[in-house]
Amino acid sequence: MRKELEEYFREILKSDATEDKEGALSWRMSCYDSGQDIVNYVENNHFPLKHKTVLDSACAWGSHILSFGAAGAEVFCADLNDHCYDKLQDFAKQQKISLKIKQANCETLPFDDCSFDLILGLELIEHIESPQKYAFEVSRLLRKGGICIVTTPSRWKSVYWGEPHYNIKGLTLLPFVTQRFVATHIFRKKYPFPITRQYNTASAVMQPFLNAGLSGTSKINGIIAKKTKNIPLLNNIAKELLWDFIVFEKK
């Protein structure tokens, strides 16, 4: 489906106002690829996705959730903004994917209690007004045994790799309240959405979800995981400061 999705996004971008169309295409396709990585993680560590119900609670252009639809899940998505969802719906039908879309705030989602086996909260909580409200929504919507996967930038990982919204290395060494000013006024970078918070530790990310009755575990991948897997102390530090994603479970 990847080739078809790239063609779909190229067509959508023809009428998009963005100047960097190739950059926008690359970003949307990278979201599909990262969605596929999450699909593989879930199926290897939790449960097969076929016939499971999956919600992307802030889906943007829908790249992530289509990976889950291709794996046989019944997929739902929500977002505050309408990212050409009539066309996305048509594309999903062409790919024989069951996709239902709602335009909604992630803190008050229009779905029944215990509706989902898996909820995605990807690059979301650093933008919203109340992670606590969102966490209670996740807890309400998950079935027993269901999981929620959350990603949000690690401040300390961003020092080296670059603050992901502005793509500036070292920016996160500055106090959070000054970062937007430096990025926009000195480096002349643009980012259209509010950034309401930044996380120093995985524990801080987890706390609202623990308050909502979920259990949480931070995960690391790649070279960091390989280098630290046989050294428990370093592995625990990496999970706390350099996490890739966090998995919450409703028991």
N, C-alpha and C positions, 0 to 999 in steps of 0.2 A: 504493500500500500504506500510505501514511502515515495515512490516515483509519482503516483497519482496525487498525493498530498502536496508535493512540491509544485506540480502543475496547477493545482487548485489555488495555492497561495500566490503563485505568479500572476494568475488571472485576477485575483482579488487586489493585488498590489498595483495593478494598472490604474485603478481609480483611487488609490490611497494618496493622501496629501504628503506623506513622508518623502523626503528628498533621497534618503539612503535606502533605496528599495532592496538592494542586494544585502545590506546589513539587516534589514527587517526580515527578509526571507531566511537568512542564515539563523537569526534568533528563533524564528518560529519552528524551523526544522530541528534546531538543537533541543527545543522543548519536546518535540516528538521523540527524539532519541533518548532524552533523559527519562521520558515517560516509559519507554521500552525498558530502560535499566530498572526502573521501579517495578514494572511488571515482572521482570526476571527475579528481582529480589523477593517479591511477594510469593511467587509460585515456588521458589526454592526454599523459603523459610516459613511460610504461613499456610497458604491454601491455594488450590487451583482456582483460577479466576472465572472459568467457564460457568455461566449461569449465576455468578455472584452479582450483587448490585453495588455499583461504585459511583460515588459523587465527587466531582471536582468542584470544590466550594468557591473557587475564584478562578474560572477557567480561561479567562482572556480569549485567545483565538481558538482554543479547543485542542491544541496540539497534544497535550499530555493525555487527555481523556480518550482520544482516538486510539492511542496505543492499547488502552484497556479494552476498548470495543473490539479491536482486532483480535484480542485474546479470548473473545467470546463472552465478556461480561456485559451485563445490561447497564448502560452508562447514562448518568445524569450529570448536568453541569449547571452552574449558576455564576452570575457575575453582575456587578452593578451596571456595567456598560454593555451595550449591544454591539458586539464585534461581528457584524454581518451574519447574524445567527440564522436568518432564513437560508442563506447560501450554505452555511455549515450544515444545517439540517439536511439540505438536498444532497450535499456531498456524502454525509453519513449514510443516507439511504442508498446511494449508488454503491457504497462499499458494503452494503448489507449489515450495517451497524445500527443497533437500537439505541438512539440518542434522544434524550428529552432535555430541553433547555428552559431554564427560568431566569429572568432578569431580577436579581434580588441581592440584598445586603447579606453578607456571610454571617452577620451577628443575629439575623432573624430570618432563617431559611424556611421557605414554604413547603416543608415536607413533614410527613407524619413521624411520630416517635418510632424508634427502632426500625428504620427503613433501610439501612445500609450495612453491608459487610465491610466496606472500606471507604474512607473519606480522605481526600487529598487536600492539604492546605499548603500549597507550594508557593514560596516567596510571597507570603501573604501577611503574616502577623506583624511584620515591621511597618506595615502601612495602615493598619486599621486603628480605630479609636479605642476598642476594648478587647484585647486578647482574652480577658476573663469571660466576657459574653460569648465570644466565639467558642471557647473551650466548653462552656455549658451546652451550646448548640451541638457541638460534636458529640458530647456525652449523651444528649437526648436522642440524637439521630442514629447512633451506632447500635447494632444488635449485640447481644451478649457474644463475646468471642470475636467481635469485630475490631478492626484496627484503623487508626488514623496516622497518616504519614505527613509530617510537617518539615518543611525546609525553610530556613531563614539564615541570612549570612552570619557567620562567626566573625566577630570583630577582629580577632587576632589572626585568623586565616586571611582576612581581607587586607591586612598590612602588607603581605607579600604578593598575593594574587591580584590585589586591586579592589577597592570598594566597588561592588558589582553594579550599582546604579549609575555611577559616574566613571567607573573604570580608571580610577586613579590610585596607583600604589602609594602606600604610606599615609593616605588620607585619614584612615581610622586611628592613627596615633594621636590625632587632634581630639579635643573634647567634642562630643557629639553635636553640641549646640552650634559649633563653629564650622562643621564640615560642609553644610550646604552653602554657606556664604563663600567659603574658599573655593569650592567646586564651581560655583556659578559665576562668581565675580573675578576670581583670579585665573582659573583654568578655562573659563567660558564654556563649561559643560552645561548640558540641559537634561532635565529629567522631569516628566510631566506630573508625576504622582507624589503625594506627601509621603515622607518617611518619618514616622512618628516615634520610632525607638530603634535601639541597636543593642544587641545582646553580647555580653562578655562571656557568659557561661551557658552550657546546656541546661544546668539546673534552673537558671532564670527563665529559659524558654519553657521548661517543663512545669513550673509552679502553677500557672493558671489551670492546666489540665489535671494536675494532681488534685487541686482544689475541687475540680469537677468530678472527681471519683475515678479517674483513669490512672493506669500505671504507665510509666514511660521509660524508654531506653534510648540512649544516643548511639549512633552508628558512625563508623568511619570506614572509608574505602581506600583503594589505591595504595600508593607507596607508603602513606602514613600507617595504614593498617598493617602492611607487610613488615615495616621496620619495627613496630611496637608490639606485635602479637605475642611474642615470647617474653616480653618484659612487662609484667602486670602493672607496675607503677606508672610507667610511661604510657601504656595503653589507656589506663584510666584518665591520665592527664589529657591525653589527646582527645578522648571522648568528651571530656568536659570543656575543652577550649577550642578544638579544631574539628568539631562534628561535621558530618556531611548531611545527615538527616536524623530525625527523631521519630520513633515509632511509639504510639500510644495504643493501649489495649483496654477494652471494656470487658472486665472479668465477671 
